[in-house]
């Protein structure tokens, strides 16, 4: 029998691995052998004896998927590296299904028409934030993993978006809604759901458990057999699943394969770092959690090799990138969580030094992996990812500054009873402002914001753009008051007609940001040097300039990207020869079209006005 809360056999030894198991269905061949590691993963998680049983059941799940989805043919087993599945033409738009609303249509249909009419091919992929029936947290308390929220539409409307764009789905699998049928059956003590959740007996020491929020770890629920303390990492409505129970693991794998069958080319593993729990540990980033991610990767690689996993772990940088695994066995993409706070710090201080030093360290373990670069999301700006990079006083100053701008700061509980900033709840465009009530114009605000986005777009990786960033939204303070939730500040739903009217007003902030952003995305997609695996070299030309050279040998494509993070004017002389660049006399900024004349001796002199940015190619 498996335990209710955790698995003491999780460190079991490995049994001898059979040579292979072959599944033949309609000329589709899947070979499960030593290279697949399925048996190894399961035996490490559940021990040799139980691992063998679980493997048989997993094979049955894979068989059903292959039989039901013959288009996912594995006869051709060529490796599909990240350099072929994403390119410089890829940019991912992050959006709620009802982020733009039309009273006459479902959310998905309204979003589809907005994208078709306004965005077109400037983005390649749409990340649809959780679109399942839910009870709280704007979708992240999922009631039914396999259903579409009828307020948004149905699967056919999802498929229609998928005809024009690649799709990313959320797998919110650390927890499920307290209103779900799974948890309601748990409350009734109905098998198998009576063991789907984490019951913690009295007297168990959980003082070492990492807490991401200033909320109780356990919630008492009344069940048919009496009150029970249940693990709830994020809220009383978000009840953690018990992955120590293999029934839960297999059910979730079936859910992931269902997402694949419905068109997801990217699957975002939400809050994955907290997946496995063990008393006496921090219960974050445990080896078993990494092993589960490796198992997901092994399964999906064998039945749908074009599908990528992307991990969402709002944690310090080294912990974050650990989800690349060895470069071949965990996530293909990892959220670059340190970027938003470091970018914010650069614009607040007017210095790109720390940002540049950090960016110079960015590496990935293989060409099958890359970063998912972003600056804003439906959540706030995480502080933990910057804790080992910025000084404590810099973080406190950043939090204080955000509060002075009308933003909010969320805190987490520490083991010693203290609390510390965890997240800045603020719109990213607003967060860049120098001071409350500063006299500014739309041109300056949009220019500063687009300069920050230009840095994100120029960095090695795949860019992710939150919908509110694309359309130049400000913070929704009314929503925070109305809903009593700090994260609501960045989750406003927009009337489509009003939004499009604002975008047509060429002097409006929305229009300036949107047109500038769309233009940058189209410029970027034409430069092979912006490929996610292209080389990246960070330069130190001036304290206020974030400067990188991107290059791709296959295409002989090179671009020099310079960004002024300060409100000061800067005069810079660049020795092109010393940097290994073409000592030509002319360089063109691909964004503005402006051509800069060199001195004929390999020296290029540039004048940067506040927040200027240039993406230069030799002409």
C-alpha positions as CSV (number, residue, x, y, z in Angstrom):
1,X,0.0,0.0,0.0
2,X,1.1,3.5,-0.7
3,X,1.1,6.1,2.1
4,X,-1.4,8.9,2.3
5,X,1.0,11.7,2.6
6,X,4.4,10.7,1.4
7,X,6.3,7.7,0.2
8,X,9.1,6.2,2.4
9,X,10.1,3.9,-0.4
10,X,11.0,6.7,-2.7
11,X,14.7,5.9,-2.5
12,X,14.3,2.3,-3.4
13,X,17.0,0.5,-5.3
14,X,16.7,-0.3,-9.0
15,X,15.8,-3.7,-10.3
16,X,17.3,-5.2,-13.4
17,X,15.8,-3.5,-16.5
18,X,14.3,-5.8,-19.2
19,X,15.8,-5.3,-22.6
20,X,12.7,-3.7,-24.1
21,X,9.0,-3.5,-24.3
22,X,7.6,-2.7,-27.8
23,X,4.1,-1.3,-28.5
24,X,2.8,-1.7,-32.0
25,X,-0.3,0.1,-33.0
26,X,-1.3,1.0,-36.6
27,X,2.4,0.9,-37.7
28,X,3.3,3.2,-34.9
29,X,6.2,1.9,-32.9
30,X,7.2,2.9,-29.4
31,X,10.2,1.3,-27.9
32,X,10.4,1.5,-24.1
33,X,13.8,0.3,-23.1
34,X,16.7,1.5,-21.0
35,X,17.0,4.8,-23.0
36,X,13.4,5.7,-22.0
37,X,14.2,5.5,-18.3
38,X,10.5,4.9,-17.6
39,X,11.2,2.0,-15.3
40,X,14.1,3.7,-13.6
41,X,12.0,6.8,-12.8
42,X,9.1,4.8,-11.4
43,X,11.3,2.5,-9.3
44,X,13.1,5.5,-7.8
45,X,9.8,7.1,-6.9
46,X,7.9,4.1,-5.7
47,X,10.4,1.3,-5.1
48,X,11.1,-1.8,-7.4
49,X,8.0,-3.8,-6.7
50,X,5.4,-1.0,-7.0
51,X,7.4,0.6,-9.8
52,X,6.9,-2.5,-11.9
53,X,3.1,-2.4,-11.4
54,X,3.0,1.3,-12.2
55,X,5.0,0.8,-15.3
56,X,2.5,-1.7,-16.7
57,X,-0.3,0.8,-16.1
58,X,1.7,3.7,-17.7
59,X,2.2,1.6,-20.8
60,X,-1.5,1.1,-21.0
61,X,-2.0,4.9,-20.9
62,X,0.6,5.4,-23.7
63,X,-1.1,2.6,-25.7
64,X,-4.5,4.4,-25.5
65,X,-2.9,7.7,-26.5
66,X,-1.2,6.2,-29.5
67,X,-4.4,4.4,-30.6
68,X,-6.5,7.5,-30.2
69,X,-3.9,9.8,-31.9
70,X,-2.4,8.1,-34.9
71,X,-1.1,11.4,-36.3
72,X,1.6,11.3,-33.5
73,X,3.7,8.8,-35.4
74,X,6.9,7.8,-33.7
75,X,8.3,5.6,-36.6
76,X,10.7,8.5,-37.4
77,X,12.7,8.8,-34.2
78,X,15.0,11.7,-35.3
79,X,15.8,14.0,-32.4
80,X,14.0,17.3,-32.6
81,X,16.2,19.9,-31.0
82,X,15.1,23.2,-29.7
83,X,16.9,25.0,-32.5
84,X,14.5,23.5,-35.0
85,X,11.3,23.7,-32.9
86,X,11.7,27.4,-32.0
87,X,13.5,30.1,-34.1
88,X,13.9,33.9,-34.2
89,X,10.4,34.0,-35.6
90,X,8.9,32.8,-32.4
91,X,7.3,35.0,-29.8
92,X,4.7,33.8,-27.3
93,X,1.8,36.0,-26.2
94,X,0.5,35.3,-22.7
95,X,-3.3,35.9,-22.3
96,X,-6.4,34.9,-20.4
97,X,-9.0,33.5,-22.6
98,X,-11.3,36.4,-21.8
99,X,-8.6,39.1,-21.6
100,X,-10.5,41.0,-24.4
101,X,-14.3,40.9,-24.0
102,X,-17.2,41.4,-26.4
103,X,-20.7,41.1,-25.0
104,X,-21.9,39.2,-28.1
105,X,-19.2,36.4,-28.1
106,X,-17.3,34.1,-25.9
107,X,-13.9,35.1,-24.6
108,X,-12.0,32.8,-27.0
109,X,-13.8,34.2,-30.0
110,X,-13.2,37.8,-29.0
111,X,-9.5,37.1,-28.4
112,X,-9.3,35.3,-31.8
113,X,-10.8,38.3,-33.7
114,X,-8.5,40.7,-31.9
115,X,-5.4,38.7,-32.7
116,X,-6.5,38.3,-36.4
117,X,-7.3,42.0,-36.8
118,X,-4.5,43.6,-34.8
119,X,-1.6,41.2,-34.1
120,X,-1.5,38.8,-37.1
121,X,1.9,37.2,-37.5
122,X,3.8,39.4,-35.1
123,X,3.6,36.5,-32.6
124,X,3.8,32.8,-33.3
125,X,2.3,31.2,-30.2
126,X,-0.5,32.0,-27.7
127,X,-0.2,30.9,-24.1
128,X,-3.7,30.5,-23.0
129,X,-3.7,30.9,-19.2
130,X,-5.8,28.2,-17.4
131,X,-9.1,28.1,-19.3
132,X,-10.7,25.3,-17.3
133,X,-13.7,25.6,-14.9
134,X,-12.2,27.1,-11.7
135,X,-13.2,28.4,-8.3
136,X,-10.6,31.1,-7.5
137,X,-7.3,32.8,-8.5
138,X,-8.5,33.6,-12.0
139,X,-8.2,30.0,-13.2
140,X,-5.4,28.6,-11.1
141,X,-7.8,26.7,-8.8
142,X,-8.9,24.2,-11.4
143,X,-12.1,22.3,-10.9
144,X,-11.9,20.0,-14.0
145,X,-8.6,19.6,-15.9
146,X,-10.3,18.3,-19.0
147,X,-13.2,20.8,-19.5
148,X,-13.3,24.3,-20.9
149,X,-14.9,27.0,-18.9
150,X,-18.1,27.7,-20.8
151,X,-17.7,31.4,-20.1
152,X,-14.7,31.3,-22.4
153,X,-16.1,29.0,-25.1
154,X,-15.4,25.4,-26.0
155,X,-12.7,23.2,-27.4
156,X,-13.6,24.1,-31.0
157,X,-12.8,27.8,-30.2
158,X,-9.5,26.7,-28.8
159,X,-8.8,24.7,-31.9
160,X,-9.6,27.8,-34.1
161,X,-6.9,29.8,-32.3
162,X,-4.6,26.8,-32.9
163,X,-5.2,27.0,-36.6
164,X,-3.3,30.4,-36.7
165,X,-1.0,30.1,-33.8
166,X,0.9,27.4,-31.8
167,X,-0.6,26.8,-28.4
168,X,0.7,26.7,-24.9
169,X,-1.5,25.2,-22.1
170,X,-1.1,25.4,-18.4
171,X,-0.7,22.2,-16.3
172,X,-1.8,23.4,-12.9
173,X,-0.9,20.1,-11.3
174,X,0.6,20.9,-7.9
175,X,-2.9,21.5,-6.6
176,X,-6.6,21.4,-7.6
177,X,-9.6,23.3,-6.5
178,X,-11.3,22.4,-3.2
179,X,-14.5,22.4,-5.3
180,X,-13.3,19.8,-7.7
181,X,-15.0,16.4,-7.8
182,X,-11.7,14.8,-6.7
183,X,-11.5,16.8,-3.5
184,X,-15.3,16.5,-2.8
185,X,-14.9,12.7,-3.1
186,X,-11.9,12.9,-0.7
187,X,-14.2,14.7,1.8
188,X,-16.6,11.8,1.5
189,X,-13.7,9.3,2.0
190,X,-14.5,7.7,-1.4
191,X,-11.7,5.6,-2.9
192,X,-9.4,6.2,-4.8
193,X,-9.7,9.9,-3.9
194,X,-9.3,9.3,-0.2
195,X,-5.6,9.0,-1.0
196,X,-5.3,11.8,-3.6
197,X,-4.4,14.5,-1.1
198,X,-1.8,15.1,1.6
199,X,-3.0,14.4,5.1
200,X,-0.6,15.5,7.8
201,X,-1.0,13.7,11.2
202,X,-0.6,15.7,14.4
203,X,2.9,16.0,15.6
204,X,4.7,16.0,12.2
205,X,7.4,18.7,12.1
206,X,6.9,20.9,9.1
207,X,8.9,23.9,10.3
208,X,11.5,23.4,7.5
209,X,9.0,23.6,4.7
210,X,9.6,26.6,2.4
211,X,6.6,29.0,2.4
212,X,6.1,31.1,-0.7
213,X,3.3,33.1,0.9
214,X,2.3,34.4,4.4
215,X,-0.5,31.9,4.8
216,X,-0.9,28.7,6.8
217,X,0.6,25.6,5.3
218,X,-2.2,23.3,6.5
219,X,-6.0,23.6,6.3
220,X,-8.4,21.6,8.4
221,X,-11.3,20.0,6.5
222,X,-14.2,18.0,7.9
223,X,-14.5,14.6,6.2
224,X,-16.9,11.7,6.7
225,X,-14.4,10.2,9.1
226,X,-13.6,13.4,11.0
227,X,-11.4,16.5,10.7
228,X,-8.1,16.2,8.8
229,X,-5.2,18.6,8.2
230,X,-4.6,18.8,4.5
231,X,-1.5,20.4,2.8
232,X,-2.4,23.6,1.0
233,X,0.7,25.4,-0.2
234,X,-1.0,28.4,-1.8
235,X,-4.5,28.8,-0.4
236,X,-7.3,27.0,1.3
237,X,-9.0,26.6,-2.1
238,X,-5.9,25.2,-3.8
239,X,-5.4,21.7,-2.3
240,X,-2.1,20.0,-3.0
241,X,-2.1,16.6,-4.8
242,X,-0.3,13.6,-3.4
243,X,2.2,12.5,-5.9
244,X,3.4,9.9,-3.4
245,X,0.4,8.0,-4.7
246,X,1.1,6.6,-8.1
247,X,-2.6,6.8,-9.0
248,X,-2.3,10.6,-8.9
249,X,0.9,10.5,-11.1
250,X,-0.8,8.3,-13.7
251,X,-3.9,10.4,-13.8
252,X,-1.9,13.6,-14.3
253,X,0.2,12.0,-17.1
254,X,-3.1,11.1,-18.8
255,X,-4.1,14.8,-18.4
256,X,-0.9,16.0,-20.0
257,X,-1.3,13.6,-23.0
258,X,-4.9,14.9,-23.3
259,X,-3.5,18.4,-23.7
260,X,-1.1,17.2,-26.3
261,X,-3.9,15.6,-28.2
262,X,-5.8,18.9,-28.1
263,X,-3.0,20.8,-29.8
264,X,-0.7,22.0,-27.0
265,X,2.9,22.3,-28.4
266,X,4.1,23.8,-25.1
267,X,3.0,22.7,-21.7
268,X,3.7,25.0,-18.8
269,X,4.3,23.2,-15.5
270,X,2.8,25.6,-13.0
271,X,4.5,25.8,-9.5
272,X,6.3,22.6,-10.3
273,X,9.0,23.1,-7.7
274,X,6.5,22.2,-4.9
275,X,5.3,19.0,-6.4
276,X,6.7,16.4,-4.0
277,X,6.6,16.8,-0.2
278,X,8.7,15.1,2.5
279,X,8.6,16.0,6.2
280,X,11.8,17.3,7.6
281,X,12.8,18.9,4.3
282,X,12.0,22.2,2.6
283,X,9.7,20.3,0.3
284,X,10.8,22.4,-2.7
285,X,13.1,21.2,-5.5
286,X,13.2,17.7,-4.1
287,X,15.0,15.0,-6.2
288,X,11.6,13.3,-6.6
289,X,10.2,16.4,-8.1
290,X,13.0,16.5,-10.7
291,X,12.4,12.8,-11.3
292,X,8.7,13.4,-12.0
293,X,9.6,16.1,-14.5
294,X,12.0,13.6,-16.1
295,X,9.3,11.1,-16.3
296,X,6.9,13.6,-18.0
297,X,9.7,14.4,-20.5
298,X,10.4,10.7,-21.2
299,X,6.7,10.0,-21.9
300,X,6.1,13.0,-24.1
301,X,9.4,12.6,-26.1
302,X,8.2,9.1,-27.1
303,X,4.7,9.9,-28.2
304,X,4.9,13.6,-29.2
305,X,8.5,14.8,-29.8
306,X,7.5,18.2,-31.1
307,X,5.9,19.1,-27.7
308,X,8.1,21.1,-25.2
309,X,7.8,21.4,-21.4
310,X,8.3,24.7,-19.8
311,X,8.8,25.0,-16.0
312,X,7.5,27.9,-13.9
313,X,9.6,28.2,-10.8
314,X,9.7,31.6,-9.1
315,X,12.9,30.9,-7.2
316,X,16.6,31.9,-7.1
317,X,18.4,31.6,-10.4
318,X,20.4,28.5,-9.8
319,X,17.4,26.6,-8.4
320,X,15.4,27.8,-11.4
321,X,17.8,26.6,-14.1
322,X,18.1,23.2,-12.4
323,X,14.9,22.3,-14.2
324,X,16.9,22.1,-17.5
325,X,18.3,18.9,-15.9
326,X,21.3,17.7,-17.9
327,X,20.0,19.4,-21.0
328,X,18.2,16.4,-22.4
329,X,16.0,15.0,-19.6
330,X,13.9,17.8,-18.1
331,X,12.3,21.0,-19.4
332,X,13.2,22.4,-22.8
333,X,12.4,25.9,-21.7
334,X,12.7,27.5,-18.3
335,X,11.1,30.8,-17.2
336,X,13.9,33.4,-16.8
337,X,12.6,34.7,-13.5
338,X,15.6,36.8,-12.6
339,X,15.2,39.0,-15.6
340,X,12.2,41.1,-14.5
341,X,13.5,42.3,-11.1
342,X,17.0,42.9,-12.5
343,X,15.6,44.8,-15.5
344,X,13.6,46.9,-13.1
345,X,16.6,47.6,-10.9
346,X,18.6,48.7,-13.9
347,X,16.0,51.3,-15.0
348,X,15.5,52.5,-11.4
349,X,19.3,52.9,-10.8
350,X,20.1,54.1,-14.3
351,X,22.9,51.5,-14.3
352,X,23.0,48.3,-16.3
353,X,26.0,46.9,-14.5
354,X,24.3,44.2,-12.4
355,X,22.0,43.2,-15.2
356,X,25.0,42.9,-17.6
357,X,27.1,40.9,-15.1
358,X,24.2,38.5,-14.6
359,X,23.4,38.2,-18.3
360,X,27.0,37.4,-19.0
361,X,26.6,34.2,-16.9
362,X,23.6,32.9,-18.7
363,X,24.2,29.5,-20.3
364,X,22.1,26.5,-21.1
365,X,23.3,22.9,-20.8
366,X,22.5,21.9,-24.4
367,X,21.0,23.1,-27.7
368,X,17.8,21.3,-26.7
369,X,17.2,24.0,-24.0
370,X,16.7,27.7,-23.9
371,X,15.2,30.4,-21.7
372,X,11.7,31.8,-21.8
373,X,12.4,35.5,-21.4
374,X,9.6,37.7,-20.0
375,X,9.1,40.8,-17.9
376,X,5.5,40.7,-16.9
377,X,2.8,38.1,-16.3
378,X,-0.6,37.5,-14.6
379,X,1.4,37.5,-11.4
380,X,3.7,40.1,-10.0
381,X,7.4,40.6,-10.2
382,X,9.1,37.9,-8.2
383,X,11.8,39.0,-5.8
384,X,13.3,35.6,-4.8
385,X,15.0,35.2,-8.2
386,X,17.0,38.3,-7.5
387,X,18.0,37.6,-3.9
388,X,21.4,36.1,-4.7
389,X,22.1,38.8,-7.2
390,X,21.0,42.1,-5.7
391,X,21.9,43.2,-2.2
392,X,19.3,43.2,0.5
393,X,19.2,46.9,0.7
394,X,18.6,47.1,-3.1
395,X,15.7,44.7,-2.8
396,X,14.2,46.7,0.1
397,X,14.7,49.9,-1.9
398,X,13.0,48.4,-4.9
399,X,10.0,47.3,-2.8
400,X,9.7,50.7,-1.2
401,X,9.8,52.4,-4.5
402,X,7.0,50.2,-5.9
403,X,4.9,51.1,-2.9
404,X,5.6,54.8,-3.5
405,X,4.2,54.3,-7.1
406,X,1.0,52.9,-5.8
407,X,2.0,49.2,-6.3
408,X,1.8,46.5,-3.6
409,X,4.3,44.1,-2.1
410,X,3.4,40.5,-1.1
411,X,5.4,38.8,1.6
412,X,6.4,35.3,2.5
413,X,6.9,33.7,5.9
414,X,10.4,32.7,7.0
415,X,11.3,29.7,9.2
416,X,12.5,32.1,12.0
417,X,9.1,33.8,12.2
418,X,10.0,36.9,10.2
419,X,8.7,37.7,6.7
420,X,10.3,39.2,3.7
421,X,9.2,40.6,0.3
422,X,8.2,37.8,-2.1
423,X,6.5,39.6,-5.0
424,X,5.9,43.1,-6.3
425,X,2.3,43.4,-7.4
426,X,2.5,46.2,-10.0
427,X,2.1,46.7,-13.7
428,X,5.5,46.6,-15.4
429,X,5.0,49.8,-17.3
430,X,4.0,51.6,-14.1
431,X,6.9,50.0,-12.2
432,X,9.4,51.7,-14.5
433,X,8.3,55.2,-13.5
434,X,10.8,57.4,-11.6
435,X,8.4,58.8,-8.9
436,X,4.8,59.1,-8.0
437,X,3.0,61.9,-9.9
438,X,6.0,62.6,-12.0
439,X,5.2,64.9,-14.9
440,X,5.7,62.8,-18.0
441,X,4.2,62.5,-21.5
442,X,3.1,59.4,-23.4
443,X,6.1,59.5,-25.7
444,X,8.6,59.3,-22.8
445,X,6.6,56.6,-20.9
446,X,6.3,54.5,-24.0
447,X,9.9,55.0,-25.0
448,X,11.2,53.9,-21.6
449,X,8.9,50.9,-21.5
450,X,9.8,49.8,-25.1
451,X,13.5,50.1,-24.2
452,X,13.0,47.6,-21.3
453,X,11.2,45.3,-23.7
454,X,13.9,45.7,-26.3
455,X,16.4,44.2,-23.8
456,X,14.1,41.2,-23.2
457,X,13.6,40.7,-26.9
458,X,17.3,40.9,-27.7
459,X,18.4,38.3,-25.0
460,X,19.1,34.7,-25.9
461,X,15.9,32.7,-25.6
462,X,12.2,32.8,-26.6
463,X,10.3,36.0,-25.7
464,X,7.1,35.8,-23.8
465,X,4.9,38.9,-23.9
466,X,2.0,39.4,-21.4
467,X,-1.1,40.8,-23.2
468,X,-1.2,43.9,-21.0
469,X,2.4,44.7,-21.9
470,X,1.7,44.4,-25.6
471,X,-1.3,46.9,-25.4
472,X,0.3,49.3,-23.0
473,X,-2.0,48.8,-20.0
474,X,-1.6,50.6,-16.7
475,X,-2.3,49.0,-13.3
476,X,-5.8,48.1,-12.4
477,X,-6.0,49.5,-8.8
478,X,-9.8,49.3,-8.8
479,X,-9.6,45.6,-9.3
480,X,-7.4,45.2,-6.2
481,X,-9.9,47.0,-4.1
482,X,-12.9,45.2,-5.6
483,X,-11.4,41.7,-5.4
484,X,-9.2,42.1,-2.3
485,X,-6.3,40.4,-4.2
486,X,-3.0,42.2,-4.9
487,X,-2.4,40.2,-8.1
488,X,-5.6,41.6,-9.6
489,X,-3.6,44.8,-10.3
490,X,-2.3,43.1,-13.5
491,X,-5.4,41.1,-14.4
492,X,-7.9,43.5,-15.8
493,X,-10.3,42.3,-18.6
494,X,-10.6,44.8,-21.4
495,X,-13.6,45.7,-23.6
496,X,-12.5,44.9,-27.1
497,X,-14.3,47.8,-28.8
498,X,-12.8,50.4,-26.3
499,X,-9.4,48.8,-26.6
500,X,-9.4,49.0,-30.4
501,X,-10.6,52.6,-30.3
502,X,-7.6,53.5,-28.0
503,X,-5.2,51.7,-30.4
504,X,-6.5,53.8,-33.3
505,X,-5.7,57.0,-31.4
506,X,-2.1,57.5,-32.5
507,X,-1.2,59.8,-29.6
508,X,-2.6,57.4,-26.9
509,X,-0.2,55.5,-24.7
510,X,-1.7,52.2,-25.8
511,X,-1.2,53.0,-29.4
512,X,2.4,54.2,-28.9
513,X,3.3,51.0,-27.0
514,X,1.4,48.6,-29.2
515,X,2.7,49.9,-32.5
516,X,6.2,50.1,-31.2
517,X,6.1,46.6,-29.8
518,X,4.6,45.0,-32.9
519,X,7.2,46.8,-35.0
520,X,10.0,45.5,-32.8
521,X,8.7,41.9,-33.0
522,X,8.5,42.0,-36.8
523,X,12.1,43.5,-37.0
524,X,13.3,40.8,-34.6
525,X,11.8,37.9,-36.6
526,X,13.9,38.8,-39.7
527,X,17.3,38.5,-38.0
528,X,18.8,35.0,-37.7
529,X,21.1,36.3,-35.0
530,X,18.1,36.4,-32.7
531,X,17.7,32.6,-32.9
532,X,17.2,31.2,-29.4
533,X,20.4,29.2,-29.6
534,X,22.5,31.9,-31.3
535,X,25.6,33.1,-29.5
536,X,25.4,35.9,-27.0
537,X,28.2,38.2,-25.8
538,X,27.6,40.8,-23.2
539,X,29.8,44.0,-23.4
540,X,30.7,46.7,-20.9
541,X,30.8,49.9,-23.0
542,X,29.1,52.3,-20.5
543,X,27.5,51.9,-17.1
544,X,24.2,53.0,-18.4
545,X,24.2,50.8,-21.5
546,X,23.1,47.2,-21.7
547,X,25.0,46.0,-24.7
548,X,25.1,42.5,-26.3
549,X,26.2,41.0,-29.5
550,X,24.1,38.2,-30.9
551,X,25.5,36.1,-33.7
552,X,24.7,32.9,-35.6
553,X,27.4,31.3,-37.6
554,X,25.1,29.2,-39.8
555,X,23.7,32.4,-41.3
556,X,26.7,34.7,-40.8
557,X,24.2,36.9,-39.0
558,X,25.5,39.4,-36.4
559,X,23.6,42.2,-34.6
560,X,24.9,44.7,-32.0
561,X,22.2,45.7,-29.5
562,X,22.6,48.7,-27.3
563,X,20.1,50.0,-24.7
564,X,20.3,53.1,-22.6
565,X,18.6,52.4,-19.2
566,X,19.1,55.9,-17.9
567,X,17.3,59.3,-18.4
568,X,20.7,60.8,-19.3
569,X,22.2,61.5,-22.7
570,X,25.2,59.4,-23.5
571,X,28.0,59.7,-26.1
572,X,29.8,56.5,-26.9
573,X,32.6,55.5,-29.2
574,X,32.7,51.9,-30.3
575,X,35.9,50.2,-31.6
576,X,34.2,47.8,-34.0
577,X,37.5,46.0,-34.8
578,X,38.3,45.4,-31.1
579,X,34.9,43.8,-30.7
580,X,35.4,41.5,-33.7
581,X,32.7,43.3,-35.7
582,X,32.7,44.4,-39.3
583,X,34.8,47.6,-39.5
584,X,32.4,49.0,-42.1
585,X,31.6,52.6,-42.2
586,X,27.8,52.2,-42.1
587,X,25.6,50.5,-39.6
588,X,21.8,50.5,-39.7
589,X,19.4,50.4,-36.8
590,X,16.8,47.8,-37.9
591,X,14.1,49.3,-35.6
592,X,14.2,53.0,-36.7
593,X,15.9,52.5,-40.1
594,X,18.5,55.2,-39.2
595,X,22.0,54.7,-40.6
596,X,25.0,55.6,-38.6
597,X,28.2,56.6,-40.4
598,X,31.6,55.4,-39.0
599,X,34.8,57.3,-39.2
600,X,36.4,54.9,-41.8
601,X,38.8,53.6,-39.2
602,X,36.5,51.2,-37.5
603,X,35.2,53.6,-34.9
604,X,31.5,54.2,-34.6
605,X,30.3,57.1,-32.5
606,X,26.7,57.1,-31.2
607,X,24.6,59.6,-29.2
608,X,22.0,58.1,-26.9
609,X,19.1,60.2,-25.8
610,X,17.2,59.0,-22.7
611,X,16.1,55.4,-23.1
612,X,17.3,55.2,-26.7
613,X,18.0,51.7,-28.0
614,X,19.7,50.6,-31.3
615,X,19.8,47.2,-32.9
616,X,22.6,47.6,-35.4
617,X,23.6,45.5,-38.5
618,X,26.4,46.3,-40.9
619,X,25.4,47.6,-44.3
